[in-house]
Amino acid sequence: MEFSLKEKWVLITGASSGFGAAAAKAFGACGARLLLGARRMDRLQQSAEEAKKAGAAEAHIHFLDVTKTESVQAFTDWAKEKINGLHVLINNAGGAHGQDTIAQGKDADWEEMIQSNVLGVLRMTRAALPLMARDAGATIINIGSVAGRTAYEGGGAYCAAKAAELQITKTLRLELFGSGIRVSTVDPGLAETEFSLIRFKGDAAAAKKVYEGTNPLTAVDIAETLVWIASRPPHVNIDELVIKPVDQAAVGKVFKRTSNR
Ligand SMILES: NC(=O)c1ccc[n+]([C@@H]2O[C@H](COP(=O)([O-])OP(=O)(O)OC[C@H]3O[C@@H](n4cnc5c(N)ncnc54)[C@H](OP(=O)(O)O)[C@@H]3O)[C@@H](O)[C@H]2O)c1
């Protein structure tokens, strides 16, 4: 039987755009209570308003930079005052910076990718675990990527970061054995969000080109998947879920149409 998320506390990192913002709305539509974190407060506010319109019982926002331990601690201290048991943690904050080969790679890009996608997940999980109810149905979902499973040229640090996320998820699954807390990784392929805009450092034309002529996943596709995972009966753990658009048979094999068909 489907597990109800009504009035359950759900913490989403990176809720200011893309998957995180869509997840806020989707969990909101289930009547959940939301704790939303990211760095862009105006965008977070927008996510919270949309989630409330969709049906969220509550939606609270707080600045969060997962690359800083103090920021993660401040966020969870704030959260602790509001909630009576965290039910779902979604470690979504992250992304790719640049697409240089390793020979051309920039320290700042590498550091940002490892900090947000790897250390951010570790820090956030460490800080949130004491808040998590050891209840049936409690769930941690980490957002990985097909990049964590397949290397590609120009993906060195990002592929490494998402491969690390997969191993963190597997480690947590072992460490939380017997706690009742479920642990999942959702590993999407090509999805149209602000991901490419960030990767290409604001170059909108380059970002647009990535999705041209193909039908990528949407943020809503991922948000619905996250809700589905968290609403399985409490004895069911979706360990690993790889989700790609039909037009993407493999990481570098994306079908492009010359005209819409
Ligand atoms: N789109 C894809 O094709 C795709 C495929 C596979 C996996 N993913 C992964 O999915 C996740 C979400 O990405 P998206 O596609 O939704 O892209 P997006 O629209 O760029 O969203 C990324 C989110 O992460 C937040 N974020 C980034 N660094 C952060 C930090 N240091 N502290 C707190 N929040 C931070 C951003 O918020 P602020 O900038 O406001 O802080 C934003 O809300 C990422 O982990 C990404 O690697 C994306």
The ligand as an SDF file (V2000), in Angstrom:
LIG
                    3D

 48 52  0  0  0  0  0  0  0  0999 V2000
   19.9740   18.1090  -15.3030 N   0  0  0  0  0  0  0  0  0  0  0  0
   20.6300   17.0280  -15.5520 C   0  0  0  0  0  0  0  0  0  0  0  0
   20.8270   16.6460  -16.7210 O   0  0  0  0  0  0  0  0  0  0  0  0
   21.1480   16.1780  -14.4120 C   0  0  0  0  0  0  0  0  0  0  0  0
   21.4220   14.8370  -14.6880 C   0  0  0  0  0  0  0  0  0  0  0  0
   21.8990   14.0400  -13.6620 C   0  0  0  0  0  0  0  0  0  0  0  0
   22.0920   14.5610  -12.4060 C   0  0  0  0  0  0  0  0  0  0  0  0
   21.8340   15.8810  -12.1560 N   0  0  0  0  0  0  0  0  0  0  0  0
   22.0490   16.3530  -10.7870 C   0  0  0  0  0  0  0  0  0  0  0  0
   20.8040   16.7960  -10.2750 O   0  0  0  0  0  0  0  0  0  0  0  0
   21.0130   17.7310   -9.2210 C   0  0  0  0  0  0  0  0  0  0  0  0
   20.1190   18.9400   -9.4620 C   0  0  0  0  0  0  0  0  0  0  0  0
   20.5060   19.5700  -10.6550 O   0  0  0  0  0  0  0  0  0  0  0  0
   19.4780   20.2570  -11.6690 P   0  0  0  0  0  0  0  0  0  0  0  0
   19.5640   19.5220  -12.9370 O   0  0  0  0  0  0  0  0  0  0  0  0
   18.1710   20.4470  -11.0200 O   0  0  0  0  0  0  0  0  0  0  0  0
   20.2380   21.6580  -11.9140 O   0  0  0  0  0  0  0  0  0  0  0  0
   19.9520   23.1420  -11.4150 P   0  0  0  0  0  0  0  0  0  0  0  0
   18.6570   23.6290  -11.9600 O   0  0  0  0  0  0  0  0  0  0  0  0
   21.1860   23.8970  -11.7440 O   0  0  0  0  0  0  0  0  0  0  0  0
   19.8160   23.0030   -9.8280 O   0  0  0  0  0  0  0  0  0  0  0  0
   20.9190   22.8230   -8.9920 C   0  0  0  0  0  0  0  0  0  0  0  0
   20.4880   23.1690   -7.5660 C   0  0  0  0  0  0  0  0  0  0  0  0
   21.5800   22.9190   -6.6790 O   0  0  0  0  0  0  0  0  0  0  0  0
   21.7710   24.0500   -5.8580 C   0  0  0  0  0  0  0  0  0  0  0  0
   23.1600   24.1450   -5.4350 N   0  0  0  0  0  0  0  0  0  0  0  0
   24.2770   24.1110   -6.2000 C   0  0  0  0  0  0  0  0  0  0  0  0
   25.3600   24.2550   -5.4400 N   0  0  0  0  0  0  0  0  0  0  0  0
   24.9150   24.4130   -4.1560 C   0  0  0  0  0  0  0  0  0  0  0  0
   25.5550   24.6380   -2.9130 C   0  0  0  0  0  0  0  0  0  0  0  0
   26.8750   24.7520   -2.8250 N   0  0  0  0  0  0  0  0  0  0  0  0
   24.7970   24.7190   -1.7990 N   0  0  0  0  0  0  0  0  0  0  0  0
   23.4500   24.6220   -1.8700 C   0  0  0  0  0  0  0  0  0  0  0  0
   22.7850   24.4340   -3.0250 N   0  0  0  0  0  0  0  0  0  0  0  0
   23.5200   24.3340   -4.1490 C   0  0  0  0  0  0  0  0  0  0  0  0
   21.3250   25.2430   -6.7130 C   0  0  0  0  0  0  0  0  0  0  0  0
   20.9070   26.3070   -5.8650 O   0  0  0  0  0  0  0  0  0  0  0  0
   21.6910   27.6890   -5.5870 P   0  0  0  0  0  0  0  0  0  0  0  0
   22.5390   27.9780   -6.7860 O   0  0  0  0  0  0  0  0  0  0  0  0
   20.5760   28.6590   -5.3770 O   0  0  0  0  0  0  0  0  0  0  0  0
   22.4750   27.4290   -4.3410 O   0  0  0  0  0  0  0  0  0  0  0  0
   20.1210   24.6390   -7.4160 C   0  0  0  0  0  0  0  0  0  0  0  0
   18.9810   24.7540   -6.5960 O   0  0  0  0  0  0  0  0  0  0  0  0
   22.5110   18.0090   -9.2090 C   0  0  0  0  0  0  0  0  0  0  0  0
   23.1060   17.2480   -8.1930 O   0  0  0  0  0  0  0  0  0  0  0  0
   22.9660   17.5310  -10.5730 C   0  0  0  0  0  0  0  0  0  0  0  0
   24.3220   17.1530  -10.5850 O   0  0  0  0  0  0  0  0  0  0  0  0
   21.3530   16.6930  -13.1330 C   0  0  0  0  0  0  0  0  0  0  0  0
  1  2  1  0
  2  3  2  0
  2  4  1  0
  4  5  1  0
  4 48  2  0
  5  6  2  0
  6  7  1  0
  7  8  2  0
  8  9  1  0
  8 48  1  0
  9 10  1  0
  9 46  1  0
 10 11  1  0
 11 12  1  0
 11 44  1  0
 12 13  1  0
 13 14  1  0
 14 15  2  0
 14 16  1  0
 14 17  1  0
 17 18  1  0
 18 19  2  0
 18 20  1  0
 18 21  1  0
 21 22  1  0
 22 23  1  0
 23 24  1  0
 23 42  1  0
 24 25  1  0
 25 26  1  0
 25 36  1  0
 26 27  1  0
 26 35  1  0
 27 28  2  0
 28 29  1  0
 29 30  1  0
 29 35  2  0
 30 31  1  0
 30 32  2  0
 32 33  1  0
 33 34  2  0
 34 35  1  0
 36 37  1  0
 36 42  1  0
 37 38  1  0
 38 39  2  0
 38 40  1  0
 38 41  1  0
 42 43  1  0
 44 45  1  0
 44 46  1  0
 46 47  1  0
M  CHG  2   8   1  16  -1
M  END
$$$$
